[in-house]
């Protein structure tokens, strides 16, 4: 007999201290656990245009450092080619970095837990220099 479908949604607030990666894996995992889904899908969505989401290595902090450094070189703040600088020299650069990464992630759920690899973590990638309060929406759906 097929299990009934169930879904739930929660919002998570992440306070950033400026540009960098912020591990949200534990917080998202807690939302998934509260959803009491056996098999399904967790979607994590970022409600902003100047930060993003990635799944990447969670063991060596040098990975986060190198990712941040690479994006800074690829899309430098204050590029004179940018017209949109309403909120400062990092404004358009942050939007481009968001466009190059992702604003949502889909993660399979099995046995009531996210099916992440051994060294994978979920990160909010803040692209602005100033501190911000960011909101993520976690939507979990599947069979109970």
N, C-alpha and C positions, 0 to 999 in steps of 0.2 A: 504494500500500500504506500502510495506517495505521501510524503510529509507535506503539511500545509506551508505555503510561502509566508514568510514574515519579513518585515522591514522596519528599520528604525533609523533615526537621524539625530546627530548631536553636533553642536558647534563647540569648537575649541578655540580659545584665545591664546596667542603666543606673543609674548613681549620680547621684542628684539632689542639689542643694544647697538645696532648698526649692521653694516654689511657683514655677511658670513652665513654659515650653515648652522641651523638649530635642529637638533635631533628631537623629533616628535614621535618616534616609534613607540615608546612606552605608553604615551597618552592615547595614541590611535589604537594600540592593542587593548587598552582598557575599555574603549568604546566598543570594540569588536566583542570582547568578552561579555560585556553587559547586554549585548544584542542577543545572546544565546542562540546563535545560528550555528548549525552543524556544518553545512556545506553551502557556500554561496560566494558573494563578492562584496568587498569593501571598496567604496570609492571615497577618495580624499580629494576635496576641492578647495582651492585657494581663492578667496573673494577679492583679490587685489591685482593690480596691473604692474606693480613694481617689485614683486617678489614671486617666488615660484616654488615648485615641489620637485624633488628628485629622490630616487632610490639609489643609494650608493654604499660603498664600503663603510662599515662602522667600527672597524678594528684599529686602524692606524689614522690618527688625526692629521698626518701629513697629506692624506688624500683630500680632506676638506680644504686644507691650506692651498694645495696645488690647483684644485678646481676653482677656488675663488681667485687665485692669482691668474690663472689662464683666462677666465672671463674678463678680468680687469684689463688684461693685455689685448684681448680680442675686441672689447667694446670699452674704450677708456672714457671715464667721466670727462666732461668738458670738451669733447671733440668739436672743433669749430664748424664742422659740417652739419651739426644738429641745430635745428631751428627751435624745437620745443624745449625750452629751458625755464619754463614758468616757475618751477619749484627748485631751481638751482642747477648746477653743472652736472649733477648725477641723475637728473630727471629722465631725459631721453635714453641715456645709457641703461637705466634700470628697466625701462619698457622693452628695449631690445633684448636684454638678458632674459627677461621673462618670456619673450616670444621664442627665444632659442631653446628654452627648457620646457617646462610644462606647468599648467595650472591645475591639472587633475591627474590622479593616479588610480588605476584599478588593480586591486590586489585580491587574489583568490583566498577564500576562507575554507578550511577543511578541519574537521574535528574541533570547531569553535575557535580556531586560531588562524591568524594570517599565515599564508604559505610564503614566507620570506626565506631567502637563502641564509646560510650560516653567517655570512659576513655582511648582510644587507641591512641597512637602516633607512628610515624615511626622514627626510630633511626638508624643513622650510628653508629656502634659499633667499635670504634678505639681500636685495640689490641696492638699497638706499643707505647712505652714510649715517643718517640720523636714526635714533631709536624709534620704533613703531609698535603699535598693537595690531597684530594681524589676526584675522579670523579664518579658520578652516571649517568646512562642513564635512563630517564623516557620515556617509550613508551606507548602511549595511543591509543586505537583503539575501535571502536564501531559505533553505529548508530548516525548520526548527530541529 
